[in-house]
Amino acid sequence: MSSGEQQKMFDDNVPKDLIESAKATVMPGGIFDPKKAGFIARLIMKAVTKQSGYIDTIDNGKIKDFVVVMKA
């Protein structure tokens, strides 16, 4: 998912009052490992992302920034 798609999914699925009262929010990315996924999950990922291999979109910088804000 692109960052814009992630933000839209987040906004559409998390209550607005919760977002407004949160100290911080983050979408750090994720990992898809086809070796650990079932057949249906692999089919969906291939259809949606046009990729069938291992995908790692974890952004360690976003995670570190989130931790800094949460510690403050």
N, CA, C, O and CB atoms as a CASP TS submission, in Angstrom:
PFRMAT TS
TARGET T0000
AUTHOR 0000-0000-0000
METHOD Language model
MODEL 1
PARENT N/A
ATOM      1  N   MET     1       0.828  -1.191   0.000  1.00  0.00           N
ATOM      2  CA  MET     1       0.000   0.000   0.000  1.00  0.00           C
ATOM      3  C   MET     1       0.865   1.245   0.000  1.00  0.00           C
ATOM      4  O   MET     1       1.902   1.297   0.663  1.00  0.00           O
ATOM      5  CB  MET     1      -0.938   0.004   1.202  1.00  0.00           C
ATOM      6  N   SER     2       0.443   2.219  -0.729  1.00  0.00           N
ATOM      7  CA  SER     2       1.160   3.489  -0.695  1.00  0.00           C
ATOM      8  C   SER     2       0.836   4.201   0.614  1.00  0.00           C
ATOM      9  O   SER     2      -0.125   3.842   1.294  1.00  0.00           O
ATOM     10  CB  SER     2       0.788   4.380  -1.920  1.00  0.00           C
ATOM     11  N   SER     3       1.626   5.198   0.968  1.00  0.00           N
ATOM     12  CA  SER     3       1.375   5.915   2.221  1.00  0.00           C
ATOM     13  C   SER     3       0.009   6.598   2.198  1.00  0.00           C
ATOM     14  O   SER     3      -0.652   6.685   3.234  1.00  0.00           O
ATOM     15  CB  SER     3       2.479   6.953   2.475  1.00  0.00           C
ATOM     16  N   GLY     4      -0.423   7.085   1.033  1.00  0.00           N
ATOM     17  CA  GLY     4      -1.746   7.694   0.926  1.00  0.00           C
ATOM     18  C   GLY     4      -2.858   6.686   1.160  1.00  0.00           C
ATOM     19  O   GLY     4      -3.857   6.987   1.814  1.00  0.00           O
ATOM     20  N   GLU     5      -2.677   5.481   0.616  1.00  0.00           N
ATOM     21  CA  GLU     5      -3.660   4.410   0.830  1.00  0.00           C
ATOM     22  C   GLU     5      -3.677   3.978   2.291  1.00  0.00           C
ATOM     23  O   GLU     5      -4.741   3.716   2.852  1.00  0.00           O
ATOM     24  CB  GLU     5      -3.351   3.201  -0.074  1.00  0.00           C
ATOM     25  N   GLN     6      -2.499   3.905   2.906  1.00  0.00           N
ATOM     26  CA  GLN     6      -2.426   3.545   4.326  1.00  0.00           C
ATOM     27  C   GLN     6      -3.168   4.561   5.174  1.00  0.00           C
ATOM     28  O   GLN     6      -3.927   4.198   6.073  1.00  0.00           O
ATOM     29  CB  GLN     6      -0.964   3.440   4.786  1.00  0.00           C
ATOM     30  N   GLN     7      -2.944   5.844   4.883  1.00  0.00           N
ATOM     31  CA  GLN     7      -3.574   6.900   5.660  1.00  0.00           C
ATOM     32  C   GLN     7      -5.097   6.841   5.503  1.00  0.00           C
ATOM     33  O   GLN     7      -5.826   7.002   6.482  1.00  0.00           O
ATOM     34  CB  GLN     7      -3.040   8.279   5.226  1.00  0.00           C
ATOM     35  N   LYS     8      -5.576   6.612   4.286  1.00  0.00           N
ATOM     36  CA  LYS     8      -7.014   6.529   4.048  1.00  0.00           C
ATOM     37  C   LYS     8      -7.611   5.346   4.798  1.00  0.00           C
ATOM     38  O   LYS     8      -8.661   5.480   5.427  1.00  0.00           O
ATOM     39  CB  LYS     8      -7.309   6.409   2.546  1.00  0.00           C
ATOM     40  N   MET     9      -6.951   4.183   4.741  1.00  0.00           N
ATOM     41  CA  MET     9      -7.452   3.013   5.450  1.00  0.00           C
ATOM     42  C   MET     9      -7.478   3.266   6.955  1.00  0.00           C
ATOM     43  O   MET     9      -8.430   2.889   7.638  1.00  0.00           O
ATOM     44  CB  MET     9      -6.590   1.783   5.130  1.00  0.00           C
ATOM     45  N   PHE    10      -6.441   3.897   7.458  1.00  0.00           N
ATOM     46  CA  PHE    10      -6.363   4.240   8.881  1.00  0.00           C
ATOM     47  C   PHE    10      -7.515   5.168   9.255  1.00  0.00           C
ATOM     48  O   PHE    10      -8.240   4.910  10.217  1.00  0.00           O
ATOM     49  CB  PHE    10      -5.000   4.905   9.215  1.00  0.00           C
ATOM     50  N   ASP    11      -7.681   6.241   8.499  1.00  0.00           N
ATOM     51  CA  ASP    11      -8.731   7.222   8.782  1.00  0.00           C
ATOM     52  C   ASP    11     -10.128   6.615   8.682  1.00  0.00           C
ATOM     53  O   ASP    11     -11.018   6.969   9.454  1.00  0.00           O
ATOM     54  CB  ASP    11      -8.614   8.400   7.827  1.00  0.00           C
ATOM     55  N   ASP    12     -10.319   5.705   7.736  1.00  0.00           N
ATOM     56  CA  ASP    12     -11.626   5.075   7.536  1.00  0.00           C
ATOM     57  C   ASP    12     -11.965   4.043   8.609  1.00  0.00           C
ATOM     58  O   ASP    12     -13.138   3.736   8.823  1.00  0.00           O
ATOM     59  CB  ASP    12     -11.672   4.418   6.182  1.00  0.00           C
ATOM     60  N   ASN    13     -10.944   3.505   9.288  1.00  0.00           N
ATOM     61  CA  ASN    13     -11.189   2.400  10.213  1.00  0.00           C
ATOM     62  C   ASN    13     -10.925   2.698  11.684  1.00  0.00           C
ATOM     63  O   ASN    13     -11.240   1.875  12.544  1.00  0.00           O
ATOM     64  CB  ASN    13     -10.363   1.261   9.815  1.00  0.00           C
ATOM     65  N   VAL    14     -10.361   3.844  11.980  1.00  0.00           N
ATOM     66  CA  VAL    14     -10.110   4.221  13.371  1.00  0.00           C
ATOM     67  C   VAL    14     -11.030   5.398  13.705  1.00  0.00           C
ATOM     68  O   VAL    14     -11.075   6.379  12.962  1.00  0.00           O
ATOM     69  CB  VAL    14      -8.589   4.593  13.607  1.00  0.00           C
ATOM     70  N   PRO    15     -11.759   5.305  14.813  1.00  0.00           N
ATOM     71  CA  PRO    15     -12.677   6.392  15.166  1.00  0.00           C
ATOM     72  C   PRO    15     -11.961   7.745  15.249  1.00  0.00           C
ATOM     73  O   PRO    15     -10.870   7.854  15.809  1.00  0.00           O
ATOM     74  CB  PRO    15     -13.359   6.087  16.500  1.00  0.00           C
ATOM     75  N   LYS    16     -12.598   8.765  14.682  1.00  0.00           N
ATOM     76  CA  LYS    16     -12.007  10.107  14.610  1.00  0.00           C
ATOM     77  C   LYS    16     -11.658  10.647  16.001  1.00  0.00           C
ATOM     78  O   LYS    16     -10.607  11.263  16.179  1.00  0.00           O
ATOM     79  CB  LYS    16     -12.971  11.072  13.904  1.00  0.00           C
ATOM     80  N   ASP    17     -12.546  10.416  17.002  1.00  0.00           N
ATOM     81  CA  ASP    17     -12.265  10.920  18.353  1.00  0.00           C
ATOM     82  C   ASP    17     -11.034  10.246  18.953  1.00  0.00           C
ATOM     83  O   ASP    17     -10.305  10.863  19.731  1.00  0.00           O
ATOM     84  CB  ASP    17     -13.478  10.701  19.268  1.00  0.00           C
ATOM     85  N   LEU    18     -10.801   8.996  18.600  1.00  0.00           N
ATOM     86  CA  LEU    18      -9.606   8.301  19.090  1.00  0.00           C
ATOM     87  C   LEU    18      -8.349   8.889  18.457  1.00  0.00           C
ATOM     88  O   LEU    18      -7.346   9.094  19.141  1.00  0.00           O
ATOM     89  CB  LEU    18      -9.695   6.787  18.792  1.00  0.00           C
ATOM     90  N   ILE    19      -8.399   9.159  17.159  1.00  0.00           N
ATOM     91  CA  ILE    19      -7.261   9.758  16.465  1.00  0.00           C
ATOM     92  C   ILE    19      -6.943  11.132  17.059  1.00  0.00           C
ATOM     93  O   ILE    19      -5.782  11.460  17.304  1.00  0.00           O
ATOM     94  CB  ILE    19      -7.549   9.878  14.949  1.00  0.00           C
ATOM     95  N   GLU    20      -7.987  11.927  17.287  1.00  0.00           N
ATOM     96  CA  GLU    20      -7.795  13.289  17.807  1.00  0.00           C
ATOM     97  C   GLU    20      -7.239  13.295  19.232  1.00  0.00           C
ATOM     98  O   GLU    20      -6.530  14.225  19.617  1.00  0.00           O
ATOM     99  CB  GLU    20      -9.116  14.050  17.772  1.00  0.00           C
ATOM    100  N   SER    21      -7.556  12.270  20.010  1.00  0.00           N
ATOM    101  CA  SER    21      -7.072  12.234  21.394  1.00  0.00           C
ATOM    102  C   SER    21      -5.747  11.480  21.545  1.00  0.00           C
ATOM    103  O   SER    21      -5.159  11.471  22.626  1.00  0.00           O
ATOM    104  CB  SER    21      -8.119  11.593  22.283  1.00  0.00           C
ATOM    105  N   ALA    22      -5.279  10.853  20.470  1.00  0.00           N
ATOM    106  CA  ALA    22      -4.029  10.088  20.535  1.00  0.00           C
ATOM    107  C   ALA    22      -2.826  11.018  20.642  1.00  0.00           C
ATOM    108  O   ALA    22      -2.792  12.090  20.039  1.00  0.00           O
ATOM    109  CB  ALA    22      -3.887   9.184  19.300  1.00  0.00           C
ATOM    110  N   LYS    23      -1.856  10.591  21.412  1.00  0.00           N
ATOM    111  CA  LYS    23      -0.613  11.347  21.534  1.00  0.00           C
ATOM    112  C   LYS    23       0.160  11.305  20.220  1.00  0.00           C
ATOM    113  O   LYS    23       0.809  12.283  19.847  1.00  0.00           O
ATOM    114  CB  LYS    23       0.251  10.792  22.684  1.00  0.00           C
ATOM    115  N   ALA    24       0.093  10.180  19.521  1.00  0.00           N
ATOM    116  CA  ALA    24       0.786  10.015  18.246  1.00  0.00           C
ATOM    117  C   ALA    24       0.167   8.847  17.492  1.00  0.00           C
ATOM    118  O   ALA    24      -0.420   7.946  18.092  1.00  0.00           O
ATOM    119  CB  ALA    24       2.310   9.788  18.462  1.00  0.00           C
ATOM    120  N   THR    25       0.301   8.872  16.195  1.00  0.00           N
ATOM    121  CA  THR    25      -0.087   7.738  15.361  1.00  0.00           C
ATOM    122  C   THR    25       1.061   7.440  14.407  1.00  0.00           C
ATOM    123  O   THR    25       1.870   8.312  14.089  1.00  0.00           O
ATOM    124  CB  THR    25      -1.414   8.029  14.577  1.00  0.00           C
ATOM    125  N   VAL    26       1.114   6.210  13.967  1.00  0.00           N
ATOM    126  CA  VAL    26       2.179   5.827  13.038  1.00  0.00           C
ATOM    127  C   VAL    26       1.697   4.656  12.183  1.00  0.00           C
ATOM    128  O   VAL    26       0.954   3.791  12.647  1.00  0.00           O
ATOM    129  CB  VAL    26       3.488   5.451  13.808  1.00  0.00           C
ATOM    130  N   MET    27       2.127   4.650  10.951  1.00  0.00           N
ATOM    131  CA  MET    27       1.917   3.521  10.055  1.00  0.00           C
ATOM    132  C   MET    27       3.304   3.093   9.591  1.00  0.00           C
ATOM    133  O   MET    27       3.801   3.572   8.571  1.00  0.00           O
ATOM    134  CB  MET    27       0.967   3.891   8.832  1.00  0.00           C
ATOM    135  N   PRO    28       3.927   2.187  10.345  1.00  0.00           N
ATOM    136  CA  PRO    28       5.328   1.861  10.089  1.00  0.00           C
ATOM    137  C   PRO    28       5.571   0.904   8.934  1.00  0.00           C
ATOM    138  O   PRO    28       6.723   0.569   8.658  1.00  0.00           O
ATOM    139  CB  PRO    28       5.915   1.285  11.303  1.00  0.00           C
ATOM    140  N   GLY    29       4.527   0.454   8.250  1.00  0.00           N
ATOM    141  CA  GLY    29       4.713  -0.505   7.169  1.00  0.00           C
ATOM    142  C   GLY    29       4.448  -1.909   7.667  1.00  0.00           C
ATOM    143  O   GLY    29       3.802  -2.097   8.697  1.00  0.00           O
ATOM    144  N   GLY    30       4.933  -2.871   6.956  1.00  0.00           N
ATOM    145  CA  GLY    30       4.701  -4.254   7.341  1.00  0.00           C
ATOM    146  C   GLY    30       5.525  -5.212   6.510  1.00  0.00           C
ATOM    147  O   GLY    30       6.326  -4.820   5.662  1.00  0.00           O
ATOM    148  N   ILE    31       5.296  -6.483   6.789  1.00  0.00           N
ATOM    149  CA  ILE    31       6.013  -7.550   6.086  1.00  0.00           C
ATOM    150  C   ILE    31       4.996  -8.570   5.601  1.00  0.00           C
ATOM    151  O   ILE    31       4.071  -8.934   6.328  1.00  0.00           O
ATOM    152  CB  ILE    31       7.087  -8.224   7.007  1.00  0.00           C
ATOM    153  N   PHE    32       5.173  -9.022   4.384  1.00  0.00           N
ATOM    154  CA  PHE    32       4.409 -10.157   3.880  1.00  0.00           C
ATOM    155  C   PHE    32       5.399 -11.236   3.500  1.00  0.00           C
ATOM    156  O   PHE    32       6.238 -11.040   2.621  1.00  0.00           O
ATOM    157  CB  PHE    32       3.505  -9.759   2.663  1.00  0.00           C
ATOM    158  N   ASP    33       5.303 -12.380   4.166  1.00  0.00           N
ATOM    159  CA  ASP    33       6.184 -13.515   3.893  1.00  0.00           C
ATOM    160  C   ASP    33       5.329 -14.646   3.316  1.00  0.00           C
ATOM    161  O   ASP    33       4.585 -15.295   4.052  1.00  0.00           O
ATOM    162  CB  ASP    33       6.946 -13.982   5.196  1.00  0.00           C
ATOM    163  N   PRO    34       5.429 -14.883   2.014  1.00  0.00           N
ATOM    164  CA  PRO    34       4.577 -15.902   1.401  1.00  0.00           C
ATOM    165  C   PRO    34       4.798 -17.300   1.968  1.00  0.00           C
ATOM    166  O   PRO    34       3.913 -18.152   1.879  1.00  0.00           O
ATOM    167  CB  PRO    34       4.809 -15.929  -0.080  1.00  0.00           C
ATOM    168  N   LYS    35       5.970 -17.543   2.550  1.00  0.00           N
ATOM    169  CA  LYS    35       6.227 -18.860   3.148  1.00  0.00           C
ATOM    170  C   LYS    35       5.364 -19.078   4.397  1.00  0.00           C
ATOM    171  O   LYS    35       5.099 -20.217   4.782  1.00  0.00           O
ATOM    172  CB  LYS    35       7.722 -19.002   3.508  1.00  0.00           C
ATOM    173  N   LYS    36       4.926 -17.980   5.027  1.00  0.00           N
ATOM    174  CA  LYS    36       4.121 -18.081   6.243  1.00  0.00           C
ATOM    175  C   LYS    36       2.636 -17.842   5.975  1.00  0.00           C
ATOM    176  O   LYS    36       1.812 -17.955   6.883  1.00  0.00           O
ATOM    177  CB  LYS    36       4.621 -17.088   7.278  1.00  0.00           C
ATOM    178  N   ALA    37       2.301 -17.515   4.743  1.00  0.00           N
ATOM    179  CA  ALA    37       0.913 -17.207   4.398  1.00  0.00           C
ATOM    180  C   ALA    37       0.223 -18.424   3.792  1.00  0.00           C
ATOM    181  O   ALA    37       0.860 -19.295   3.198  1.00  0.00           O
ATOM    182  CB  ALA    37       0.852 -16.022   3.421  1.00  0.00           C
ATOM    183  N   GLY    38      -1.071 -18.457   3.956  1.00  0.00           N
ATOM    184  CA  GLY    38      -1.860 -19.515   3.345  1.00  0.00           C
ATOM    185  C   GLY    38      -2.082 -19.242   1.863  1.00  0.00           C
ATOM    186  O   GLY    38      -1.737 -18.180   1.343  1.00  0.00           O
ATOM    187  N   PHE    39      -2.662 -20.223   1.210  1.00  0.00           N
ATOM    188  CA  PHE    39      -2.884 -20.133  -0.231  1.00  0.00           C
ATOM    189  C   PHE    39      -3.731 -18.922  -0.605  1.00  0.00           C
ATOM    190  O   PHE    39      -3.384 -18.188  -1.531  1.00  0.00           O
ATOM    191  CB  PHE    39      -3.550 -21.399  -0.735  1.00  0.00           C
ATOM    192  N   ILE    40      -4.833 -18.707   0.101  1.00  0.00           N
ATOM    193  CA  ILE    40      -5.736 -17.584  -0.202  1.00  0.00           C
ATOM    194  C   ILE    40      -5.017 -16.249  -0.002  1.00  0.00           C
ATOM    195  O   ILE    40      -5.145 -15.350  -0.834  1.00  0.00           O
ATOM    196  CB  ILE    40      -7.005 -17.647   0.691  1.00  0.00           C
ATOM    197  N   ALA    41      -4.265 -16.109   1.087  1.00  0.00           N
ATOM    198  CA  ALA    41      -3.522 -14.864   1.345  1.00  0.00           C
ATOM    199  C   ALA    41      -2.519 -14.597   0.226  1.00  0.00           C
ATOM    200  O   ALA    41      -2.369 -13.456  -0.212  1.00  0.00           O
ATOM    201  CB  ALA    41      -2.790 -14.936   2.710  1.00  0.00           C
ATOM    202  N   ARG    42      -1.840 -15.630  -0.233  1.00  0.00           N
ATOM    203  CA  ARG    42      -0.889 -15.460  -1.338  1.00  0.00           C
ATOM    204  C   ARG    42      -1.604 -15.017  -2.613  1.00  0.00           C
ATOM    205  O   ARG    42      -1.107 -14.152  -3.334  1.00  0.00           O
ATOM    206  CB  ARG    42      -0.121 -16.771  -1.593  1.00  0.00           C
ATOM    207  N   LEU    43      -2.763 -15.602  -2.892  1.00  0.00           N
ATOM    208  CA  LEU    43      -3.536 -15.214  -4.071  1.00  0.00           C
ATOM    209  C   LEU    43      -3.972 -13.757  -3.985  1.00  0.00           C
ATOM    210  O   LEU    43      -3.864 -13.015  -4.961  1.00  0.00           O
ATOM    211  CB  LEU    43      -4.761 -16.119  -4.230  1.00  0.00           C
ATOM    212  N   ILE    44      -4.459 -13.350  -2.827  1.00  0.00           N
ATOM    213  CA  ILE    44      -4.916 -11.972  -2.641  1.00  0.00           C
ATOM    214  C   ILE    44      -3.754 -11.001  -2.807  1.00  0.00           C
ATOM    215  O   ILE    44      -3.882  -9.998  -3.509  1.00  0.00           O
ATOM    216  CB  ILE    44      -5.565 -11.795  -1.252  1.00  0.00           C
ATOM    217  N   MET    45      -2.628 -11.287  -2.174  1.00  0.00           N
ATOM    218  CA  MET    45      -1.464 -10.398  -2.277  1.00  0.00           C
ATOM    219  C   MET    45      -0.996 -10.278  -3.725  1.00  0.00           C
ATOM    220  O   MET    45      -0.653  -9.191  -4.189  1.00  0.00           O
ATOM    221  CB  MET    45      -0.312 -10.911  -1.392  1.00  0.00           C
ATOM    222  N   LYS    46      -0.986 -11.395  -4.425  1.00  0.00           N
ATOM    223  CA  LYS    46      -0.548 -11.351  -5.824  1.00  0.00           C
ATOM    224  C   LYS    46      -1.517 -10.521  -6.663  1.00  0.00           C
ATOM    225  O   LYS    46      -1.090  -9.762  -7.534  1.00  0.00           O
ATOM    226  CB  LYS    46      -0.431 -12.779  -6.401  1.00  0.00           C
ATOM    227  N   ALA    47      -2.812 -10.660  -6.407  1.00  0.00           N
ATOM    228  CA  ALA    47      -3.821  -9.907  -7.160  1.00  0.00           C
ATOM    229  C   ALA    47      -3.758  -8.413  -6.841  1.00  0.00           C
ATOM    230  O   ALA    47      -3.877  -7.574  -7.735  1.00  0.00           O
ATOM    231  CB  ALA    47      -5.223 -10.446  -6.853  1.00  0.00           C
ATOM    232  N   VAL    48      -3.570  -8.088  -5.560  1.00  0.00           N
ATOM    233  CA  VAL    48      -3.593  -6.693  -5.129  1.00  0.00           C
ATOM    234  C   VAL    48      -2.290  -5.970  -5.428  1.00  0.00           C
ATOM    235  O   VAL    48      -2.304  -4.859  -5.958  1.00  0.00           O
ATOM    236  CB  VAL    48      -3.886  -6.614  -3.655  1.00  0.00           C
ATOM    237  N   THR    49      -1.168  -6.586  -5.093  1.00  0.00           N
ATOM    238  CA  THR    49       0.127  -5.908  -5.213  1.00  0.00           C
ATOM    239  C   THR    49       0.884  -6.256  -6.489  1.00  0.00           C
ATOM    240  O   THR    49       1.890  -5.624  -6.809  1.00  0.00           O
ATOM    241  CB  THR    49       0.983  -6.244  -4.030  1.00  0.00           C
ATOM    242  N   LYS    50       0.409  -7.245  -7.205  1.00  0.00           N
ATOM    243  CA  LYS    50       1.100  -7.731  -8.413  1.00  0.00           C
ATOM    244  C   LYS    50       2.479  -8.285  -8.084  1.00  0.00           C
ATOM    245  O   LYS    50       3.333  -8.399  -8.963  1.00  0.00           O
ATOM    246  CB  LYS    50       1.231  -6.604  -9.445  1.00  0.00           C
ATOM    247  N   GLN    51       2.696  -8.632  -6.809  1.00  0.00           N
ATOM    248  CA  GLN    51       3.950  -9.238  -6.369  1.00  0.00           C
ATOM    249  C   GLN    51       3.623 -10.537  -5.648  1.00  0.00           C
ATOM    250  O   GLN    51       2.577 -10.649  -5.008  1.00  0.00           O
ATOM    251  CB  GLN    51       4.760  -8.270  -5.444  1.00  0.00           C
ATOM    252  N   SER    52       4.500 -11.503  -5.746  1.00  0.00           N
ATOM    253  CA  SER    52       4.241 -12.772  -5.084  1.00  0.00           C
ATOM    254  C   SER    52       5.346 -13.159  -4.118  1.00  0.00           C
ATOM    255  O   SER    52       5.254 -14.189  -3.450  1.00  0.00           O
ATOM    256  CB  SER    52       4.062 -13.857  -6.106  1.00  0.00           C
ATOM    257  N   GLY    53       6.390 -12.344  -4.036  1.00  0.00           N
ATOM    258  CA  GLY    53       7.516 -12.673  -3.168  1.00  0.00           C
ATOM    259  C   GLY    53       7.451 -11.964  -1.829  1.00  0.00           C
ATOM    260  O   GLY    53       6.453 -11.330  -1.486  1.00  0.00           O
ATOM    261  N   TYR    54       8.514 -12.083  -1.098  1.00  0.00           N
ATOM    262  CA  TYR    54       8.668 -11.464   0.213  1.00  0.00           C
ATOM    263  C   TYR    54       8.637  -9.941   0.066  1.00  0.00           C
ATOM    264  O   TYR    54       9.328  -9.382  -0.786  1.00  0.00           O
ATOM    265  CB  TYR    54       9.989 -11.927   0.891  1.00  0.00           C
ATOM    266  N   ILE    55       7.834  -9.273   0.900  1.00  0.00           N
ATOM    267  CA  ILE    55       7.717  -7.815   0.864  1.00  0.00           C
ATOM    268  C   ILE    55       7.991  -7.279   2.261  1.00  0.00           C
ATOM    269  O   ILE    55       7.373  -7.727   3.227  1.00  0.00           O
ATOM    270  CB  ILE    55       6.305  -7.366   0.356  1.00  0.00           C
ATOM    271  N   ASP    56       8.903  -6.331   2.380  1.00  0.00           N
ATOM    272  CA  ASP    56       9.220  -5.685   3.662  1.00  0.00           C
ATOM    273  C   ASP    56       9.175  -4.180   3.464  1.00  0.00           C
ATOM    274  O   ASP    56      10.027  -3.609   2.784  1.00  0.00           O
ATOM    275  CB  ASP    56      10.623  -6.135   4.203  1.00  0.00           C
ATOM    276  N   THR    57       8.173  -3.539   4.063  1.00  0.00           N
ATOM    277  CA  THR    57       8.046  -2.083   3.954  1.00  0.00           C
ATOM    278  C   THR    57       8.173  -1.414   5.323  1.00  0.00           C
ATOM    279  O   THR    57       7.735  -0.278   5.504  1.00  0.00           O
ATOM    280  CB  THR    57       6.701  -1.712   3.310  1.00  0.00           C
ATOM    281  N   ILE    58       8.774  -2.120   6.286  1.00  0.00           N
ATOM    282  CA  ILE    58       8.960  -1.563   7.629  1.00  0.00           C
ATOM    283  C   ILE    58       9.857  -0.333   7.535  1.00  0.00           C
ATOM    284  O   ILE    58      10.921  -0.376   6.916  1.00  0.00           O
ATOM    285  CB  ILE    58       9.574  -2.624   8.601  1.00  0.00           C
ATOM    286  N   ASP    59       9.421   0.759   8.152  1.00  0.00           N
ATOM    287  CA  ASP    59      10.194   2.004   8.183  1.00  0.00           C
ATOM    288  C   ASP    59      10.669   2.226   9.619  1.00  0.00           C
ATOM    289  O   ASP    59       9.929   2.737  10.460  1.00  0.00           O
ATOM    290  CB  ASP    59       9.338   3.229   7.669  1.00  0.00           C
ATOM    291  N   ASN    60      11.911   1.836   9.882  1.00  0.00           N
ATOM    292  CA  ASN    60      12.453   1.939  11.241  1.00  0.00           C
ATOM    293  C   ASN    60      12.526   3.383  11.729  1.00  0.00           C
ATOM    294  O   ASN    60      12.421   3.634  12.929  1.00  0.00           O
ATOM    295  CB  ASN    60      13.834   1.313  11.298  1.00  0.00           C
ATOM    296  N   GLY    61      12.703   4.321  10.826  1.00  0.00           N
ATOM    297  CA  GLY    61      12.717   5.730  11.196  1.00  0.00           C
ATOM    298  C   GLY    61      11.385   6.165  11.783  1.00  0.00           C
ATOM    299  O   GLY    61      11.349   6.892  12.775  1.00  0.00           O
ATOM    300  N   LYS    62      10.286   5.723  11.174  1.00  0.00           N
ATOM    301  CA  LYS    62       8.958   6.053  11.704  1.00  0.00           C
ATOM    302  C   LYS    62       8.754   5.436  13.083  1.00  0.00           C
ATOM    303  O   LYS    62       8.162   6.059  13.965  1.00  0.00           O
ATOM    304  CB  LYS    62       7.859   5.569  10.743  1.00  0.00           C
ATOM    305  N   ILE    63       9.237   4.232  13.265  1.00  0.00           N
ATOM    306  CA  ILE    63       9.097   3.565  14.559  1.00  0.00           C
ATOM    307  C   ILE    63       9.893   4.322  15.623  1.00  0.00           C
ATOM    308  O   ILE    63       9.388   4.556  16.721  1.00  0.00           O
ATOM    309  CB  ILE    63       9.571   2.090  14.471  1.00  0.00           C
ATOM    310  N   LYS    64      11.126   4.704  15.310  1.00  0.00           N
ATOM    311  CA  LYS    64      11.953   5.448  16.261  1.00  0.00           C
ATOM    312  C   LYS    64      11.329   6.790  16.597  1.00  0.00           C
ATOM    313  O   LYS    64      11.323   7.185  17.763  1.00  0.00           O
ATOM    314  CB  LYS    64      13.358   5.654  15.701  1.00  0.00           C
ATOM    315  N   ASP    65      10.800   7.506  15.603  1.00  0.00           N
ATOM    316  CA  ASP    65      10.132   8.784  15.853  1.00  0.00           C
ATOM    317  C   ASP    65       8.922   8.607  16.760  1.00  0.00           C
ATOM    318  O   ASP    65       8.689   9.424  17.651  1.00  0.00           O
ATOM    319  CB  ASP    65       9.706   9.428  14.536  1.00  0.00           C
ATOM    320  N   PHE    66       8.154   7.548  16.540  1.00  0.00           N
ATOM    321  CA  PHE    66       6.991   7.257  17.369  1.00  0.00           C
ATOM    322  C   PHE    66       7.397   7.016  18.822  1.00  0.00           C
ATOM    323  O   PHE    66       6.761   7.520  19.748  1.00  0.00           O
ATOM    324  CB  PHE    66       6.241   6.042  16.823  1.00  0.00           C
ATOM    325  N   VAL    67       8.459   6.243  19.008  1.00  0.00           N
ATOM    326  CA  VAL    67       8.944   5.942  20.357  1.00  0.00           C
ATOM    327  C   VAL    67       9.367   7.230  21.071  1.00  0.00           C
ATOM    328  O   VAL    67       9.061   7.414  22.249  1.00  0.00           O
ATOM    329  CB  VAL    67      10.128   4.943  20.299  1.00  0.00           C
ATOM    330  N   VAL    68      10.057   8.103  20.376  1.00  0.00           N
ATOM    331  CA  VAL    68      10.489   9.381  20.963  1.00  0.00           C
ATOM    332  C   VAL    68       9.281  10.185  21.439  1.00  0.00           C
ATOM    333  O   VAL    68       9.283  10.720  22.548  1.00  0.00           O
ATOM    334  CB  VAL    68      11.308  10.204  19.938  1.00  0.00           C
ATOM    335  N   VAL    69       8.253  10.267  20.597  1.00  0.00           N
ATOM    336  CA  VAL    69       7.051  11.022  20.972  1.00  0.00           C
ATOM    337  C   VAL    69       6.376  10.372  22.177  1.00  0.00           C
ATOM    338  O   VAL    69       5.938  11.069  23.092  1.00  0.00           O
ATOM    339  CB  VAL    69       6.062  11.105  19.781  1.00  0.00           C
ATOM    340  N   MET    70       6.290   9.049  22.182  1.00  0.00           N
ATOM    341  CA  MET    70       5.602   8.348  23.277  1.00  0.00           C
ATOM    342  C   MET    70       6.369   8.461  24.596  1.00  0.00           C
ATOM    343  O   MET    70       5.752   8.457  25.661  1.00  0.00           O
ATOM    344  CB  MET    70       5.408   6.871  22.917  1.00  0.00           C
ATOM    345  N   LYS    71       7.690   8.560  24.548  1.00  0.00           N
ATOM    346  CA  LYS    71       8.481   8.695  25.764  1.00  0.00           C
ATOM    347  C   LYS    71       8.376  10.098  26.357  1.00  0.00           C
ATOM    348  O   LYS    71       8.591  10.277  27.556  1.00  0.00           O
ATOM    349  CB  LYS    71       9.935   8.359  25.479  1.00  0.00           C
ATOM    350  N   ALA    72       8.051  11.090  25.539  1.00  0.00           N
ATOM    351  CA  ALA    72       8.000  12.483  25.989  1.00  0.00           C
ATOM    352  C   ALA    72       6.811  12.741  26.890  1.00  0.00           C
ATOM    353  O   ALA    72       6.622  13.865  27.356  1.00  0.00           O
ATOM    354  CB  ALA    72       7.950  13.419  24.801  1.00  0.00           C
TER
END
